[in-house]
Amino acid sequence: MSKIQPFNALRPAENFAAGVASRPYDVLNREEAKSEAAENPASFLHITKSEIDLPESVDIHDQAVYEKAKENLKAFIDNHILIKEEKPAYYIYQLIMNGKSQTGLVAVSSVDDYENDVIKKHEFTRPEKEQDRINHITVTGAQTGNVFLAYRDVDQLNQLIGDWKDQHPAIYDFVAQDGIRHTVWLVDNDEAISQISAAFENQVPQTYIADGHHRAASAAKVRKGLGADKTPAADYFLTTLFPASELQILDYNRVITDLNGLSTEEFLEKLSENFTVSPSTSPVKPTALHHIGLYIDHNWYELVAKPGTFDEQDPVGVLDISVLQKNVLGPILNIQDQRTDKRIDFVGAYVAWKG
């Protein structure tokens, strides 16, 4: 069963909240982050992408970057941009993007659950991305990146969270620079906290990482690296948990820079062995399982996996990411390890939506 806890959050003072809010560190490059944080000293990017405050000659993984993040975090605290919660609490978090709303619970989740597979993973992690977050956590002494977890709906939890939203004022309600509306409720009542914790422990047998594989893996490795010096806080990592009914999963695109010596025509022909390949006159955004959009040579195609090319009984093998690896990346492009192969990169749909 799933173990979560309330925590003493370091969170924005109300008058700074809209300014602190920023896009995730891993969807922006250095130049984009610097532009977004320009003339906004309260942007959280000064902590999560602290290279923006250093000369461009400094490598983004240089030790100076992590030291700058630590310095900036201290300044945020000293200037009361960030304040520490007086007692452990949960937070109900609602965001609205493109008219679609979803509500989750901000809590800390157990590293033991991550290591014991109570928290389910479906992606491999890239060593260099892991090391970046390990360095960031170790030097700053803080977990500044959230892990997005999903779980099957529990009626009691839905009722508890819905009632709290209806009966209590929000501590934040603002529209950020990117147009997303953020609303947060503080859950600091001991009885409510106990009910939420018990519901997860007794009624949520597992959770699933929807976003944040690298951040979760890094938190586990930081704890292991601390050894006997670890504190109880190292046993948990920052998460927001969404029930399946509230879930919105945005596409996470693979960018391939080398077709393994194949021409476009040869590549499309090989794809047709396991997919129905249909040209499209407009961008393809998949709306069903096993539908994949392909953009190549300035043309769009819709790929639909043929029956028998995936295992319907395997909860991981049935995922599109697994279908793509099994039928395209591995056998056609010889990309066996997405973590280390330099011919593949990743672009989230959030980036495309923003710009």
N, C-alpha and C positions, 0 to 999 in steps of 0.2 A: 504493500500500500504506500501511497505517496506521503512524504513527510515535508511539510512546509512550516515556516515560522514567521511571526511578525518581526520587525526589525526597527532600529533607530535610524531612520533615513537621514541622509544629508540632502536636503531639498531646497529649491529656490524660495527666497522670501517672496511674498505674494506680488510685490511691486516689481520684481525682477523676472517673474516666471516667463512671460512672453519673450523676453530678451534672451534668457538662458536656453530656451528650447531650440534645438538644432536638429538637422538631419543626421542620420547615423554616420559615424566616422568612416565606415567601410563602403559607402556609396559615393564618396567624394574623393577626388584627387587633391593634391596640395593646392593647386591654383584655384580650384573651385571652392575649397574650404576657406582659403584666404579671402576670396571675393565675398563669400557669404558673411564672414565675420568682420569684414571691414566696417569701421565706425561703430562696432558693437562690442565693447569690452566685456559684456556679460555673456556673450555667446559661449555655450559649452564646448564649442569647437576649440577654444583656447586650451582646453584640458584634453579632449580626446584626439585632437589633431594639432598638437602644440608646435609642430614644425612650422606652422604658419607664422609663428612669432620669432623664428630664427632665420638667418640668412639662407638663401636657396642653395648655397654651396654645402650646407649641412645635410647629410643623407637622412632620409626619413626614419631610418632605424638606428641612427647614431645614439649613443648613450645620452648625449646632450638633449635629445628630444624628450626622453623620459624624465630627465631632471627638470626640464622646462615645464612639463605637465605637472610635476610635483609642486614646483614653485607657483604655477598659476592656480592650482587647487588651493594652496594655502592662502593666496591672495583673495580668492573668492570667499573663503571662510572669514578671513580677517576683515574684509570689507562688507560682511554680512549679506553678500549676494546669495550664499548658501547658508542655511541654518540647520542645526541638528535637532531632530525630533526628541522631545523630552522623555518619551517612553516608547517601547516597542509597539508598532502598529502595522496594520495592513492598509492598503490603498486600493480603492476601486478606480479604475482608469478607463475612461471612454474617449475614443477618438472618432472623428468623422472626417472622411476623405471622399471627395467626389460624391457627396450625398449619402454615402454608406457609413453606417455606424457599427462599432463593435465595442464590447465592454469586457474587461478582464480584471484580474486581481493581481496586484503587485505584492510579491512576497519574496522571501529567500527560500530556495529549495535545497535539498540535501545533496551534498557531494557523494555520499554513500549511495543514494538512489541512482545517481549518474553512473557510478562505477558498477553497481549491481544490476543495471539494465532495467530498473523500475522506470527510469527516464529513457525512452527509446530514441535511438539515433537512426538516421537514414542516409547520412552523407559522410564521406571521409573528410578529414581536415588537411589543410596544407601546412606543412611544418613551419614555413616562414611566417604565416599568419598567426599560428599558435604562439610562436616565439615572441612576436610583436606584442601580443596581449599579455603574455607571461611577464615580459619586461615592464609593461605599463602597470600591471597590478603590483608587481614586486616593488618598483621604485616609488609609486604614488601611495602605496598602502591602501588602495581603494579599488573597488569594482565599479567602474564607470560605464560599463556596457551591459545592457539588458539582454536576457535570453528569453525568447518567445516560445512558450510551451502551450500545447493544446491537450485537452482531456475530454472524455465523453461526458455529456451533460448529466448533472446530478440535480434532480428537482429541488432538493433542500438548499443546495448552494445557489441555484438560480433565484429561489425565493428570498434567501438571506440578502443576496447582493441587490436584487431589485427593490426590496423593502428599504434597505439602507439608503439607496439613491433617492427614493421617494420621500423619506422622512428626515433627511439631513441636508444642510446646504453644502455646496461644493467649496473646497478650499482654493481651487483654481478653475477658471473657465475663460479660455482665450483662444484666439485664432493666431497661429504662428506665422512666421514669414512665408512659409511654403503653402499657406492656405488651409492647413489641417487644423481642425478645432480640437482642443484638448480640454477635458473636464475631469477633475480628480476629487474624490471624496476620501476623507481621512476616517479610518475605522479604528478607534482607540478605546472602545468599550470592551472591558475584560470579558464579559459574557459573549458578546458577538465574536470576539477573537477566538475564544474557546470553541464556539460552535463551528466556525469556519475551519479551524485546525482539525477538529474531530471529524468533520465531514470528509476532508481530504484523506485523513488517515484510515477511515473506515469504508469509504465509498468510491475512492479513486484508485484503482489498482495500478495504473500506470499513466504517465504523461508522455507526450511526444514532442520532440524538438521541431518546431516549425521554422525557426530562424535563430541562429546563434550557436551553431556547432563549435566554432572556434572559441567563442567566449566561454562556453561550458567546459570544453576540454582544457582550456588554459587555467580555469579556476581549479580544476581537479589536479593539474600538474603543479600549480603553485602550492597547494596544500601538501602534496607529496614532497615537494622540494623543501618545505619548511621543517619537515620531520618533527623532532621533539620540541622545536621552537614554535610550533603552530599554536594559535589561539582558537577558542571555540568558534570565532567568526569565520575561520578558514574552512569550517565544515559545511558552509552554506554559500550559495551564490545567487546573485540578483536575477529574478525572473518575473515575467508577467504571464499569468495563466489564463487562457481563454477557453470557454466551453465550445464544443464543436458547432453548436448552433449559432455562435457569434463569429465563427472563424471566417476570415477572408485571407486566402493565400494568393499572393501575387506571383506571377511567373518570374523565374530566375534563369536568365538566358545564358547559353553557352556560346562563346565566340571562338571559332576555329580559324587559325591563321594558315593552315597547311592541309591540303586534301590528300596527303600521303602519295603524291605523284599522280593523282587522278585528274582528268579533265572534268569540267562540270557535267558533261554528258555521261561520262563513265560513272561518276559519283551518283547521279540520279538513277542510272540503270541499276546499280548495285542496291540502292535504296528500295527499288521496286520489288526486290525479292521478298522483303518482309513488310513493306508498307504499300498502301495505295497512295500514289503520288498524284496530286491534282494541282495544276497551276492556278494561281489566284491573281486577280487584277487589283486587289487591295491587301493591306497588311493582314496577316493571319494571327488572330489571338484565340488560342484554343479554348473551347467551351465545354469539352468533354474529356474524360479519361482516355489516354492513348491517342489523342490528337496532338500533333506537334506542328508548329509553324517553322518554316525554313526560308531564310532570305539568302539568296546567292546570285551573284552576277546581276544585281539590280532587279531581281525577280523574286516574287513570293510563291511558295508552294505550301499546300497542306498535306501533311503526312498522317495517315491513319494506320496504326499497327494492325496487321492481319491476325486472325485467330491462330493460336498456337505459338505465337512469338513471345508470350509472357505466361507466367504461372499465376492463375487467378487465386490459388490457395495460399500464396506467399504474400504476406502483407507488405513486404519490402519489394519483392520481385515484381509485384503488380504496379508499382509506381512508375510514372513516366521517366524519371531519372534512371531507373533500373532498365527499363525497356530501351532507352537511348544508349546506355552503356553496352548492354548485351548485343544489340543489333546494329549499332552504328559506330560508336566511338571505338570499341574494341576491335571487332572483326574487319571493319572497312578502313578506319583511320589509324589503327594501331595505337590508340591512346588507351593504355592499360591502367594508368594511375592518374586520375584527374588532379591529385594533390601535387604532383611533381612535374607533370608534362608541361613544358613551356609553350606548346602549341594551342593551349586552351586557356581562355580567360572567362570571366563571369560578369554579367551586367544585370542588375536587378531591375524589375519593372518600375520600381519607384523612381529610378533615374529617368527612364523614358517618360513617365508621367509628368515629372517635374519639368523636363526640358526637351 
